[in-house]
Amino acid sequence: VIVGSTRPTRICPELAGLITERLDGTDELSCATIDLAEINLPFLDEPQKPALGDYQHEHTRAWSDIVRSYDAFVLVFPQYNWGYPAVLKNALDFLYEEWRDKPAALVTYGTRGGVRAGEQMRAVLTGLHMRVVADDVRIKILPDDVVDAGQLRDAAGKIAEYADDITRVGGQLSAHLTATHLTSTAGG
Ligand SMILES: Cc1cc2nc3c(=O)[nH]c(=O)nc-3n(C[C@H](O)[C@H](O)[C@H](O)COP(=O)(O)O)c2cc1C
């Protein structure tokens, strides 16, 4: 479960943490949270195209190892000015083969659920040859839901509202993973 925003007052880690807890152990999924603020990548600074996998920088190799170690991803991110956060696109752009064929689910949020950010991200992940599940989770953050610098009044309550949607995409991820396993077994 990737935490897709890095602002100092962001709400993403709280949401992503609750989503990780909810998905972990359901549908045979075993989940962990990856915080892009901790990964702390610079703007893409590799001299070669990532598709070549010829990484010069230690931070790229470390990020590659992390992404390789997971079979599927849930991207949790807000809508920023009708798009997705640049930090998430940068983290995706750093690598290429590491993402290929892996199932992905999108959890977006914003006043209207972050629909526009989700649509754009679907196109990006299709370009990376990821297998994006059929449904997104679109969390509507309403003015009454936030206090102070936009912090959630009740993050657990908000996530509970979307329990069915989260369970549904968890099932879809799991089905993709099972299909991948069957294909690779069939292929020997
Ligand atoms: C740069 C920026 C642009 C934003 N643009 C949108 C937007 O287009 N649509 C929307 O619903 N909310 C927008 N918001 C509000 C965010 O949904 C809200 O601030 C949310 O908490 C951001 O996620 P984060 O706290 O994890 O960074 C924007 C917020 C920021 C900081």
The ligand as an SDF file (V2000), in Angstrom:
LIG
                    3D

 31 33  0  0  0  0  0  0  0  0999 V2000
   -1.6400   21.2480   -4.1200 C   0  0  0  0  0  0  0  0  0  0  0  0
   -3.0360   20.8220   -3.7500 C   0  0  0  0  0  0  0  0  0  0  0  0
   -3.9930   20.7380   -4.7460 C   0  0  0  0  0  0  0  0  0  0  0  0
   -5.2810   20.2790   -4.4430 C   0  0  0  0  0  0  0  0  0  0  0  0
   -6.1950   20.0970   -5.4490 N   0  0  0  0  0  0  0  0  0  0  0  0
   -7.3770   19.4960   -5.1800 C   0  0  0  0  0  0  0  0  0  0  0  0
   -8.2770   19.1140   -6.2300 C   0  0  0  0  0  0  0  0  0  0  0  0
   -8.0420   19.3060   -7.4050 O   0  0  0  0  0  0  0  0  0  0  0  0
   -9.4160   18.4890   -5.8820 N   0  0  0  0  0  0  0  0  0  0  0  0
   -9.7460   18.2100   -4.5770 C   0  0  0  0  0  0  0  0  0  0  0  0
  -10.7930   17.6210   -4.3280 O   0  0  0  0  0  0  0  0  0  0  0  0
   -8.9160   18.5460   -3.5680 N   0  0  0  0  0  0  0  0  0  0  0  0
   -7.7540   19.1860   -3.8360 C   0  0  0  0  0  0  0  0  0  0  0  0
   -6.8910   19.5110   -2.8120 N   0  0  0  0  0  0  0  0  0  0  0  0
   -7.3100   19.2280   -1.4410 C   0  0  0  0  0  0  0  0  0  0  0  0
   -6.8150   17.8510   -1.0240 C   0  0  0  0  0  0  0  0  0  0  0  0
   -7.7460   16.8540   -1.4030 O   0  0  0  0  0  0  0  0  0  0  0  0
   -6.6030   17.7840    0.5070 C   0  0  0  0  0  0  0  0  0  0  0  0
   -5.7590   18.8610    0.8780 O   0  0  0  0  0  0  0  0  0  0  0  0
   -5.9470   16.4840    0.9220 C   0  0  0  0  0  0  0  0  0  0  0  0
   -5.7770   16.4860    2.3380 O   0  0  0  0  0  0  0  0  0  0  0  0
   -4.5840   16.3110    0.2520 C   0  0  0  0  0  0  0  0  0  0  0  0
   -4.0000   15.0790    0.5730 O   0  0  0  0  0  0  0  0  0  0  0  0
   -2.7020   15.0160    1.5290 P   0  0  0  0  0  0  0  0  0  0  0  0
   -3.1540   15.6630    2.8520 O   0  0  0  0  0  0  0  0  0  0  0  0
   -2.4090   13.5600    1.6950 O   0  0  0  0  0  0  0  0  0  0  0  0
   -1.6210   15.8170    0.8590 O   0  0  0  0  0  0  0  0  0  0  0  0
   -5.6170   19.9740   -3.1060 C   0  0  0  0  0  0  0  0  0  0  0  0
   -4.6350   20.0880   -2.1110 C   0  0  0  0  0  0  0  0  0  0  0  0
   -3.3610   20.4890   -2.4230 C   0  0  0  0  0  0  0  0  0  0  0  0
   -2.3180   20.5490   -1.3350 C   0  0  0  0  0  0  0  0  0  0  0  0
  1  2  1  0
  2  3  1  0
  2 30  2  0
  3  4  2  0
  4  5  1  0
  4 28  1  0
  5  6  2  0
  6  7  1  0
  6 13  1  0
  7  8  2  0
  7  9  1  0
  9 10  1  0
 10 11  2  0
 10 12  1  0
 12 13  2  0
 13 14  1  0
 14 15  1  0
 14 28  1  0
 15 16  1  0
 16 17  1  0
 16 18  1  0
 18 19  1  0
 18 20  1  0
 20 21  1  0
 20 22  1  0
 22 23  1  0
 23 24  1  0
 24 25  2  0
 24 26  1  0
 24 27  1  0
 28 29  2  0
 29 30  1  0
 30 31  1  0
M  END
$$$$
